[in-house]
Amino acid sequence: MQNIEKDIHEKFGGRLRTRVNGVLIEDDKILMIKHRMGENKSFWNVPGGGMDYNTNAAENLQREYLEETGLKIEVLDFITVTEFLQPPLHAIELFFEVRRKSGELIRGIDPEMDLNRQVIEAVEFMDINAIKAIKKSEKHQLFWNLNSLKDIRIWKGYFNFENKCIK
């Protein structure tokens, strides 16, 4: 996987993107995806991705979930919005609670990347302790201070890239 950072920059960097993300909780675990971001660089977040023009947030999230996990989902309540800014990446991210409708969990693909240069390394349900054990630099900022599943349901407002809530 040589020069994956260059591929990520070319495909997703240098522009503002709108992303949708789905928080799926089953058996007190959250479905997380590990992305390869470069040589010895990883990043964990919930499934999600960029929005296609003329398709609403729920439709985009359902498409992303199917591509990345093999699961068909129902999009439930809106949870929060974040701004992710780690150059060259910049995104406004909408987080929703989701529920599995059908499907078996797989490690899917990112169709924007070549098949021989995929970035998804792992897809797994993780408990709070496993998520807490991931280094901050390797997980989405929303998960930096997660102490219980109840915390997710009280995320409200706008969180900037430094994970400070602005009211």
N, C-alpha and C positions, 0 to 999 in steps of 0.2 A: 504494500500500500504506500508506495512512494508518493510524496508530495500531496497528500490528502488535504493539507492546509490550503494549498493553492486551489484545489478543486472547490473546497468549501467557500473560499473567498470569491472565486469566479461565479459560483452558482447562487450564493446567498448574501455576499458581502457588499459593502459600499452603497447600500440603499436601505431605506426604511421598509420593513415588511410588517404585515399584519398576520398574526399566527393564532390558531385555536389549539387548545390543550384540554385533554379530558382526564379527570381524576376518577379512576375506577378503584373502588374499595371492595374487596371480597375476603372473607375470613380474617378480618382485622389486618389486612395487608393492602398496600397500594401497588398498582401495576406501574413499573418503572422501566425506562429504556436507557440503555447505555450506548452513547454515540462515540465513535472514534473521531477525535478532533485534530489529530496530528500524531506525530511520533511520540509515544508514551503520554498522550493526552486523551482523557476521556471526559464525558459529561453526561450526567444522569438527569433525566426529567421524565415527566409523564408523557404518554404518546400525544402526538400532535404535529402540526406543521402549518405551512403557508396556505393562505386562502386563495382560491381561484376566483377570478372575476365572474360576476353574475351568478354566484352560488352563495347561499347564505351560510352563516357560521355553523349551524347544525349539520348541514349537508357536507361542508368541508371537513368537519371533525369526524363524521361517520366515514368518509373516504379515507382520511389519514389513518384512523384506527384500523380499518380493514387492510390497508397497505402495510402498516407497520406490525400488526399483531395477529391478523387473521380473524379478528373478532368483529361481529356486527353489534353495534351499540345503540342505545337510546340516549339522547342528550337530555339531561334533566336541568337542574337549576344553574344559573350563572353564579360563579363564586367570586371572582375578582379579576382585575386587569393589572398587568405589570408592564413596566418598560424594561426591556433587556438591552443593555448597552455594554458590549464588550467588543470593541472594534477588532475586526471589520464588521461584526454583526450588530444590528440594531433592529429591534422588533417591539411592536406593541402586541402584547399577548393576552388573549381572553381565555380564562380558565372556567371550565364547566364541570359539574359533577355528571358522571355518566353511569349507565348500567348495562351489563352484558345482556344481549338478546339471544345470541347464538354464536357458534364457532368454537374452534379449538385454538388455544394460544400457540402461536408460532413466532419465530424471529422473521419478520417480514423484510421488506426492502424500502428504500427511498428511491422512487422512480426518477427523480431528478438526477440521480447519480448513475454512472455506468454500472452494469451488473458486476464487473470485476473490480469495482472501487466503491463498494458499499460502506456506509458509516455505522450501521446498526450492528453492535457487537453482542448485545444481550437484551432479552425481554423477560422480566421476571417480577413476580409478586414479592414485595419486601415488607417486612414489619418495621415498625418505628425504629427499633434498635439498629437494624441493618442500614436504614437510611441515615440515621445519626452517625454511623461509623464511616460513612463516605466523607472524604475531605471536602470542606466548603468549596474549594476551587474546582471540584469535580461534580458539583450538583447545582441545580437551579436554586437561586437565592430564596425562593419561597420555602424551601425545605431546610434552610440553615438552622432555624430555631423551632422546628417541629418537635413537639414533645408528646403529642397524642393525636389520635384521629379527630378528636373534638376540635383541635386547633384549625383544621381545614374548614370546618363549617362556620368558623367565626372570622375567616379572612374576609374583610370588607374594605372597599375603597381602592385606591390606586397605590401601587407599590413601585417605586422607581428602582433603578438598577442597583442601588445601594441598600435595598430592602428596608427603606424607611417609609412608613405609611404617611401619605399626605392627605389631610382631611379638608 
